Amino acid sequence: MIRHEPDMGVTLGRLKMKNPIATASGCSGYGEELAQFYDLALLGAIVTKSITLRPREGHPPPRLAEVRAGMLNAIGLANVGLEAFLRDKLPALARFEVPVIVNVAGSTREEYLEVCAALDAAPGVAGIELNVSCPNVKEGGMEFGIDPATLAGLVQDVRRKVSRATLIVKLSPNVTDIAVIARAAVDAGAEALSLINTLRGLAIDPWKGRPILTNVTGGLSGPAIKPVALYMVRRVWEQVAGPRGIPILGLGGIQFVEDVIEFLRAGATAVSVGTANFVDPETGPKLVAGLREALERLGCGSPGDLTGRLEG
Ligand SMILES: Cc1cc2nc3c(=O)[nH]c(=O)nc-3n(C[C@H](O)[C@H](O)[C@H](O)COP(=O)(O)O)c2cc1C
């Protein structure tokens, strides 16, 4: 029997990826941290650490805590800021033949707009991923991503500034019904959705009797959140993304090829890998190779054959 190699390519809006495996924001800096382990061109895309208008130091340490089946982080959006990113980090990434998706954070609408407009104009930015899990300072400190009307207003305004790069909105799981938020983002012009960001959590040192993180609370990531992420990808796929033809970049606890297949079946077009890189920095290319093999075994011509395919 002749077996044909699967075509690993997928598209996320207007963004073409040679395979569906990307990094997750915040888990490999601006790509350079992984470039010492393998050729980044092996990946479908690189998603950068969140970029803000001005440089940020983030929260003081400890800002990471290992917990059972995952970790808590409260990095506080430490990053070099827009100017240094465009000057130093983006040109370095352009050397690799891999699409770059820049994750953007902000605490006011104006900040998001300025950063997104500058990135859209910069050569080498294939996608913009809006991190809407940040407190909205102007509108009372609530996260942009938890109120559908606030989110829709932001996405609509950003959409007007972004014409070249694919606009991806990254959803927070810390909401009552993620489908409501997903619908607001898509109605306002999101071309793709990524989900999920971290779940809010707390780690306590039982003997010292205080929180482990200086910030007290942090975001939970890793295998512990995978079932939650899968449920949310499925819900968004069924209620919004599937019927509207909007691709999902799925993430949350992905470590093994089986995890990737589960996310595709739940409704993802592509996936991001975050915390697993702390265990094995070569997880990305291993998943690409493993997925190619798995697709052959399943008789699938492409990853898209699995997207949303869940029997029963
Ligand atoms: C150390 C760390 C830093 C992160 N920084 C960001 C960030 O800057 N922006 C963002 O949108 N998500 C950030 N995330 C969330 C991840 O991109 C991802 O949504 C989440 O960790 C779930 O995926 P995982 O279980 O594969 O890590 C961070 C996660 C971790 C663990």
The ligand as a MOL file (V3000), in Angstrom:
LIG
                    3D

  0  0  0     0  0            999 V3000
M  V30 BEGIN CTAB
M  V30 COUNTS 31 33 0 0 0
M  V30 BEGIN ATOM
M  V30 1 C 5.6710 31.7100 32.6690 0
M  V30 2 C 4.4670 32.0500 31.8350 0
M  V30 3 C 4.3640 33.3160 31.2480 0
M  V30 4 C 3.2440 33.6380 30.4730 0
M  V30 5 N 3.1790 34.8780 29.8970 0
M  V30 6 C 2.1250 35.1820 29.0740 0
M  V30 7 C 2.0630 36.4420 28.4200 0
M  V30 8 O 2.9560 37.2920 28.5240 0
M  V30 9 N 0.9750 36.6910 27.6380 0
M  V30 10 C -0.0350 35.7730 27.4570 0
M  V30 11 O -0.9880 36.0500 26.7080 0
M  V30 12 N 0.0260 34.5580 28.0550 0
M  V30 13 C 1.0630 34.2530 28.8510 0
M  V30 14 N 1.1280 33.0190 29.4570 0
M  V30 15 C 0.0340 32.0400 29.2480 0
M  V30 16 C 0.3940 31.0270 28.1700 0
M  V30 17 O 0.6340 31.6360 26.9270 0
M  V30 18 C -0.7330 29.9670 28.0300 0
M  V30 19 O -1.9350 30.6070 27.6520 0
M  V30 20 C -0.9850 29.1710 29.2950 0
M  V30 21 O 0.2060 28.9700 30.0250 0
M  V30 22 C -1.6090 27.7960 29.0030 0
M  V30 23 O -0.7900 27.0090 28.1760 0
M  V30 24 P 0.2630 25.9170 28.7530 0
M  V30 25 O -0.4740 25.0920 29.7470 0
M  V30 26 O 0.7400 25.1570 27.5470 0
M  V30 27 O 1.3580 26.7110 29.3880 0
M  V30 28 C 2.2180 32.6730 30.2640 0
M  V30 29 C 2.3530 31.4060 30.8500 0
M  V30 30 C 3.4410 31.0900 31.6160 0
M  V30 31 C 3.5490 29.7050 32.2200 0
M  V30 END ATOM
M  V30 BEGIN BOND
M  V30 1 1 1 2
M  V30 2 1 2 3
M  V30 3 2 2 30
M  V30 4 2 3 4
M  V30 5 1 4 5
M  V30 6 1 4 28
M  V30 7 2 5 6
M  V30 8 1 6 7
M  V30 9 1 6 13
M  V30 10 2 7 8
M  V30 11 1 7 9
M  V30 12 1 9 10
M  V30 13 2 10 11
M  V30 14 1 10 12
M  V30 15 2 12 13
M  V30 16 1 13 14
M  V30 17 1 14 15
M  V30 18 1 14 28
M  V30 19 1 15 16
M  V30 20 1 16 17
M  V30 21 1 16 18
M  V30 22 1 18 19
M  V30 23 1 18 20
M  V30 24 1 20 21
M  V30 25 1 20 22
M  V30 26 1 22 23
M  V30 27 1 23 24
M  V30 28 2 24 25
M  V30 29 1 24 26
M  V30 30 1 24 27
M  V30 31 2 28 29
M  V30 32 1 29 30
M  V30 33 1 30 31
M  V30 END BOND
M  V30 END CTAB
M  END
